[in-house]
């Protein structure tokens, strides 16, 4: 509701206070002497952003199950806050490597050339591609699939989401301009819009000097625990958080360029990297259409029998989406009721009168121990949660339902050390030397914000990492897929 100034004009306050005397309507009224200022960012208090999606970051999975280690070689052998990540539904696929985002007044194309994306259709078919050209105004993306020559294997309507980026050695993050449609589009936070070899992952946030000089105040809260009255630093913080998620998503979703056919990522000079899903698909166990619901214990036992023929690792972790996690709960609840002659209550000293807990976090079957948890990455609607909707009221189809990962370490022969060493089954290797540590680099360029490196009237915050994922003993992993 608008508040009219008490004395017929705007009287500035010495403090950030919401008074009737210093309220200014953001309208372009000819009757207002201050209409020219109404289009600018003015120092006044806005409502605090609503964290409608909670903590929007997705990283943390690899920190739970793996480790990070440096390497020196090119190859390792052996307001109301919107969603943080970039995804689009109802994207038109022409079958020949052109994807068109339905841009509108509220939907903008912010995918840049060099971004790596996952495209999924309503039947669960998917392709991972690198964007070779992007036109923000029209939403047209030219893509190069990593494992195919064209996008013909996908339906005409797909969902896409960005999981990282790939750039060449010695490259710089390009700026977008009207004459360069292949440039990098800086993603600004919108308060109301809904919108194994290592690879080099890059990102950049840019803010002009004029915008830093005319700061609009907004009280913000960020996922790293900081908060206060910020403006452009809020956007930089979200860019950093998004990039930190990409560091993990890139090695989970990564795929090697397995073909050099015209139109593919390999033909365009991209090599890709083997991520977790690709490694388990190629060298591990894939359980398609698995349903662990009540009465489905026999299906789960068949997985255990297969693990017996592999490494038979005693302790394993299950990272599942919500549907599969509840299905496991149903299966275990049925076992408890039948085998033990009653219901397992679990909470509050196993008191029947106080609580009933049917959310099982750990169980033992045969000689195996399993620890089950929900994986936020598989549930988040901007990534693999709600992959694509076939119709207005159809349930979303997720191509991957979960993954079983063995706990502990494996013994491998290190060629550099010349001896056997123990490594976690899942760990990240990043490029590092005495001269340059490329685990997570961040630096400022331009002439704003303390940087004095060029005559560019802007502050550019650059992010870079070079890393890959090692999936050792992939025969002990199980990938649960929709079909």
C-alpha positions in Angstrom: 0.0 0.0 0.0 1.4 3.4 -1.0 2.2 6.0 1.7 2.0 9.7 0.7 4.6 12.1 2.1 3.2 14.1 5.0 4.3 17.6 3.7 3.8 17.3 0.0 7.4 16.4 -0.7 10.1 13.9 0.2 12.3 14.7 3.2 15.4 12.5 3.5 16.0 10.7 6.8 19.4 10.5 8.4 18.9 6.9 9.2 17.5 3.9 7.3 14.0 4.3 8.6 10.6 3.7 6.9 8.8 7.0 7.6 5.9 8.6 5.8 8.1 11.7 5.2 10.8 9.8 3.3 8.6 7.4 1.3 8.9 7.6 -2.5 6.5 5.8 -4.9 8.2 3.9 -7.7 6.0 5.3 -10.4 6.6 7.6 -13.3 3.9 10.2 -12.5 4.1 13.5 -14.3 2.7 15.2 -11.2 5.6 14.1 -9.1 8.7 16.3 -9.0 10.7 13.2 -8.2 9.5 11.0 -11.0 13.0 11.0 -12.7 14.4 9.5 -9.5 11.8 6.8 -9.3 13.5 4.8 -11.9 16.8 4.6 -10.1 18.1 2.5 -7.2 17.6 4.7 -4.1 18.9 4.1 -0.6 15.7 2.9 1.2 14.8 -0.2 3.1 13.1 -3.0 1.2 11.3 -6.0 2.8 13.7 -8.8 3.8 13.9 -11.6 1.2 11.8 -14.6 1.9 13.8 -17.8 1.8 11.1 -19.7 0.0 13.4 -22.5 -1.1 15.4 -22.8 2.1 19.1 -23.4 1.6 19.4 -23.5 -2.2 23.0 -24.8 -2.3 23.4 -28.4 -3.5 27.1 -29.2 -2.7 28.2 -31.3 0.2 27.7 -34.8 -1.3 31.3 -35.3 -2.2 32.5 -34.0 1.2 30.4 -36.8 2.8 31.7 -39.7 0.7 35.1 -38.7 -0.7 38.2 -36.5 -0.5 40.0 -33.9 -2.6 43.7 -34.3 -3.6 46.0 -32.3 -5.7 47.6 -33.5 -8.9 50.0 -32.0 -11.5 49.2 -33.9 -14.7 46.7 -33.5 -17.5 45.4 -36.9 -16.7 44.8 -39.0 -13.6 45.1 -42.8 -14.2 43.4 -44.9 -12.4 13.7 -11.3 -2.8 11.6 -13.8 -2.2 14.5 -15.8 -3.2 14.4 -17.6 -6.5 16.1 -20.9 -7.2 19.8 -20.7 -7.3 20.4 -22.8 -10.4 19.5 -22.2 -14.0 16.9 -24.5 -15.6 14.1 -24.2 -18.2 11.1 -26.3 -19.1 9.2 -26.5 -22.3 12.4 -26.0 -24.3 11.9 -26.8 -28.0 14.2 -29.3 -29.5 14.5 -29.3 -33.3 16.5 -32.6 -33.3 19.6 -31.0 -35.0 21.3 -29.4 -32.1 19.2 -26.3 -31.6 17.3 -25.8 -28.4 14.9 -22.8 -28.1 14.0 -21.4 -24.6 10.5 -19.9 -24.5 11.7 -16.3 -23.6 9.1 -13.8 -22.5 8.9 -10.7 -20.3 9.4 -12.9 -17.3 11.6 -15.6 -18.7 15.1 -14.6 -19.8 17.8 -16.7 -21.5 20.9 -16.5 -19.2 22.7 -19.5 -20.5 26.1 -18.6 -21.9 28.3 -20.2 -24.5 30.6 -22.7 -22.8 27.9 -23.8 -20.3 27.4 -27.6 -20.0 23.7 -28.7 -19.7 21.6 -31.7 -19.2 18.6 -32.1 -21.5 15.8 -34.5 -20.4 12.5 -35.4 -22.1 9.3 -36.7 -20.6 10.3 -40.3 -21.1 13.5 -39.9 -19.2 15.8 -39.9 -22.2 18.7 -37.5 -21.7 21.7 -35.9 -23.4 24.5 -33.9 -21.9 25.7 -31.1 -24.2 27.9 -28.1 -24.3 26.5 -24.8 -25.5 28.5 -23.5 -28.4 26.4 -20.4 -29.1 23.6 -18.5 -27.2 21.3 -15.7 -28.3 19.9 -14.1 -25.1 17.2 -12.1 -27.0 15.6 -15.1 -28.8 16.5 -17.9 -26.4 18.1 -19.9 -29.2 20.9 -22.3 -28.0 23.2 -24.1 -30.3 24.5 -27.2 -28.5 27.0 -30.0 -29.1 26.1 -33.3 -27.4 29.0 -35.2 -25.8 27.8 -38.7 -26.6 25.9 -38.2 -29.9 26.0 -36.2 -33.1 22.6 -34.6 -32.7 19.7 -34.1 -30.3 17.4 -36.3 -32.4 17.2 -39.0 -29.6 15.2 -36.5 -27.5 11.6 -35.6 -27.8 10.5 -32.2 -29.2 9.9 -30.8 -25.7 12.7 -31.1 -23.1 13.8 -29.6 -19.8 17.4 -28.3 -19.5 19.5 -27.3 -16.6 23.1 -26.0 -16.3 25.5 -28.2 -14.4 28.8 -26.5 -15.1 30.9 -25.2 -17.9 33.9 -26.2 -20.0 36.5 -23.8 -21.5 39.8 -24.4 -23.2 43.2 -23.9 -21.7 44.4 -20.4 -21.4 40.9 -19.1 -22.1 39.2 -16.0 -20.6 35.5 -15.8 -19.8 34.0 -13.9 -22.7 31.8 -10.8 -22.1 28.5 -10.6 -23.9 27.8 -7.8 -26.4 25.4 -7.2 -29.2 28.0 -8.2 -31.8 29.1 -11.2 -29.8 26.2 -13.6 -29.2 28.6 -16.3 -27.8 29.6 -14.2 -24.8 29.0 -14.8 -21.1 25.8 -13.6 -19.6 26.1 -12.4 -16.0 23.2 -13.8 -13.9 21.7 -11.2 -11.7 19.5 -12.3 -8.7 15.9 -11.4 -9.3 13.7 -11.0 -6.2 10.4 -11.9 -7.9 11.3 -13.8 -11.1 10.8 -17.5 -11.3 13.0 -18.4 -13.5 38.9 -38.3 -16.4 40.9 -35.9 -17.2 40.3 -32.6 -15.5 38.1 -30.0 -17.1 38.4 -26.2 -16.6 35.3 -24.8 -14.9 34.9 -21.0 -15.0 32.4 -18.4 -14.1 32.4 -14.6 -13.7 30.3 -11.9 -12.1 30.4 -8.4 -13.5 29.0 -5.2 -12.0 29.6 -1.7 -13.5 31.2 1.1 -11.7 28.0 3.2 -12.0 25.9 0.6 -10.3 28.4 0.2 -7.4 28.2 4.0 -6.9 24.4 4.1 -6.8 23.6 1.4 -4.3 20.1 0.3 -3.5 19.7 -1.0 0.0 18.1 -4.4 0.6 18.3 -6.6 3.6 19.5 -10.0 2.5 20.4 -13.4 3.9 22.9 -15.7 2.2 23.4 -19.4 2.4 26.9 -19.0 3.9 25.5 -17.5 7.0 26.2 -13.8 6.3 23.6 -11.1 6.0 22.9 -7.4 6.2 22.1 -4.4 3.8 23.8 -5.3 0.5 23.2 -4.8 -3.2 25.7 -5.9 -5.8 27.6 -8.1 -3.2 24.4 -10.2 -3.0 24.7 -11.0 -6.7 28.4 -11.8 -6.3 27.6 -14.1 -3.3 25.0 -16.0 -5.4 27.5 -16.3 -8.3 30.1 -17.8 -5.9 27.6 -20.2 -4.3 26.4 -21.3 -7.8 30.0 -21.9 -8.9 30.8 -23.9 -5.8 27.8 -26.1 -6.6 29.0 -26.4 -10.2 32.4 -27.8 -8.9 30.4 -30.8 -7.5 27.8 -31.0 -10.2 30.4 -31.0 -13.0 32.1 -34.1 -11.6 28.8 -35.8 -10.8 27.2 -35.2 -14.2 30.4 -35.0 -16.3 30.6 -37.1 -19.5 33.5 -37.7 -21.8 33.2 -36.8 -25.5 33.1 -40.3 -27.0 32.6 -39.3 -30.6 34.1 -36.8 -33.0 31.2 -36.9 -35.4 30.2 -33.6 -36.9 28.1 -31.6 -34.5 29.3 -33.4 -31.4 31.3 -31.8 -28.5 34.3 -33.9 -29.5 34.3 -32.4 -33.0 34.2 -29.0 -31.5 37.3 -29.6 -29.4 35.7 -30.4 -26.1 37.0 -33.5 -24.2 34.6 -33.6 -21.3 35.3 -35.6 -18.1 33.9 -38.8 -16.7 31.5 -38.0 -13.8 29.9 -40.3 -11.2 26.8 -41.2 -13.2 28.8 -41.9 -16.4 31.3 -44.0 -14.5 28.7 -46.2 -12.9 26.8 -46.5 -16.1 29.9 -47.6 -17.9 31.7 -49.7 -15.2 29.2 -50.2 -12.4 25.7 -51.7 -11.8 22.5 -50.1 -13.1 19.2 -51.1 -11.6 16.5 -49.9 -13.9 12.9 -49.5 -12.7 13.7 -50.6 -9.2 10.8 -50.4 -6.7 11.7 -51.2 -3.1 8.2 -50.9 -1.8 6.3 -53.3 0.4 6.8 -56.9 -0.7 9.7 -56.0 -3.0 12.5 -57.5 -0.7 13.3 -60.1 -3.4 14.3 -57.4 -5.8 16.6 -55.8 -3.3 18.1 -59.2 -2.5 19.0 -59.6 -6.1 21.1 -56.5 -5.8 22.9 -57.9 -2.8 23.6 -61.1 -4.7 25.2 -59.1 -7.5 27.3 -57.2 -4.9 28.5 -60.6 -3.7 30.1 -61.2 -7.0 31.9 -57.8 -6.9 33.9 -56.4 -4.0 31.3 -57.3 -1.3 32.0 -54.1 0.6 30.2 -54.4 4.0 29.2 -50.8 4.5 27.3 -48.8 1.9 25.6 -45.5 1.6 22.3 -44.9 -0.2 21.7 -41.4 -1.6 18.1 -41.4 -2.9 15.4 -39.1 -4.2 12.3 -38.7 -2.1 10.2 -41.3 -4.0 12.8 -44.0 -3.7 13.6 -43.2 -0.1 10.0 -43.6 0.9 9.8 -46.8 -1.1 12.7 -48.2 1.0 10.9 -47.1 4.1 7.8 -49.1 3.0 9.9 -52.2 2.3 11.6 -52.0 5.7 8.3 -51.3 7.5 6.8 -54.4 6.0 9.8 -56.5 7.2 9.5 -55.1 10.7 5.8 -55.8 10.9 6.1 -59.4 9.6 9.4 -60.7 10.8 9.4 -59.2 14.3 5.7 -59.5 14.9 5.1 -55.8 15.5 5.9 -52.3 14.6 9.3 -50.6 15.3 8.7 -47.3 16.9 12.3 -46.0 17.1 12.0 -42.6 18.6 11.5 -41.6 22.3 13.0 -44.7 23.8 10.9 -46.9 21.6 7.8 -45.8 23.3 4.6 -46.8 21.5 2.7 -44.0 23.2 5.0 -41.2 22.2 6.0 -41.6 18.5 5.9 -43.8 15.5 9.0 -43.5 13.3 8.8 -45.1 9.8 11.7 -43.2 8.4 14.6 -45.7 8.5 18.1 -44.2 8.2 20.1 -47.4 8.6 19.5 -51.2 8.3 21.4 -54.5 7.8 20.5 -57.2 5.3 22.6 -60.3 5.0 26.2 -59.2 5.6 25.7 -55.7 4.4 25.1 -52.5 6.3 23.2 -49.7 4.6 22.9 -46.0 5.6 20.1 -44.2 3.8 19.7 -40.5 3.3 17.9 -38.1 0.9 20.1 -36.5 -1.7 19.0 -32.9 -2.2 20.4 -32.8 -5.7 17.9 -35.4 -6.8 15.0 -33.6 -5.2 15.7 -30.0 -6.1 13.3 -28.9 -8.9 15.9 -26.8 -10.6 18.1 -29.9 -11.2 17.1 -33.6 -11.3 14.1 -33.2 -9.1 11.0 -32.7 -11.4 13.1 -33.4 -14.5 10.3 -32.8 -16.9 6.5 -32.7 -16.9 4.7 -34.5 -19.7 1.5 -32.5 -19.0 0.1 -29.8 -16.9 -0.8 -32.2 -14.0 1.6 -35.0 -14.8 4.1 -36.2 -12.2 7.7 -35.3 -13.1 10.0 -38.0 -14.4 13.5 -38.3 -12.9 15.9 -40.3 -14.9 18.0 -41.2 -11.8 16.4 -42.2 -8.6 19.5 -42.7 -6.4 23.0 -44.2 -6.1 24.6 -46.8 -3.8 28.2 -45.9 -2.9 30.5 -48.2 -0.9 32.1 -46.7 2.2 35.8 -47.0 3.0 38.9 -47.0 0.8 40.4 -49.0 -2.0 44.0 -50.0 -2.6 45.5 -48.7 -5.8 49.0 -48.5 -7.3 50.3 -44.9 -7.5 52.7 -44.6 -10.5 54.3 -41.5 -9.2 55.0 -42.8 -5.7 55.8 -46.3 -7.0 53.9 -48.0 -4.2 50.4 -49.1 -3.2 48.3 -46.5 -1.4 44.8 -46.4 -0.1 42.2 -43.9 -1.6 38.5 -43.4 -1.0 36.4 -45.1 -3.6 35.2 -41.6 -4.6 37.6 -38.6 -4.6 38.3 -35.4 -6.5 41.6 -34.6 -8.1 42.4 -30.9 -8.8 45.4 -29.3 -10.6 47.9 -27.7 -8.3 51.6 -27.0 -8.2 54.0 -24.7 -6.2 53.2 -21.9 -8.7 49.4 -22.2 -9.0 46.7 -23.9 -7.0 43.7 -24.4 -9.2 41.4 -26.0 -6.6 39.3 -22.9 -6.3 40.7 -19.6 -7.7 39.0 -16.3 -7.4 40.4 -12.9 -8.5 39.2 -9.4 -9.3 39.8 -7.5 -12.6 38.7 -4.2 -13.9 38.9 -0.8 -12.2 36.2 -1.0 -9.5 36.1 -2.5 -6.1 39.8 -2.4 -5.4 40.9 -3.9 -8.7 43.2 -1.7 -10.9 44.0 -4.1 -13.8 42.3 -2.4 -16.8 40.4 0.6 -17.9 37.1 -1.3 -17.8 34.6 0.6 -15.7 33.4 -2.5 -13.9 34.4 -5.0 -11.3 34.7 -8.5 -12.6 34.9 -11.3 -10.0 36.4 -14.4 -11.8 36.2 -18.0 -10.6 38.1 -20.9 -12.0 38.8 -24.5 -11.1 40.4 -27.5 -12.9 39.3 -30.9 -11.6 38.0 -34.3 -12.2 36.4 -37.2 -10.2 38.0 -40.6 -9.6 35.5 -43.4 -9.3 37.5 -46.4 -8.1 36.0 -49.8 -7.9 32.9 -48.7 -9.8 31.8 -52.3 -9.9 30.7 -51.8 -6.3 28.4 -48.9 -7.1 24.8 -49.2 -8.0 22.8 -46.6 -10.0 19.0 -46.6 -9.6 17.4 -45.4 -12.7 13.8 -44.9 -13.8 13.9 -47.2 -16.7 
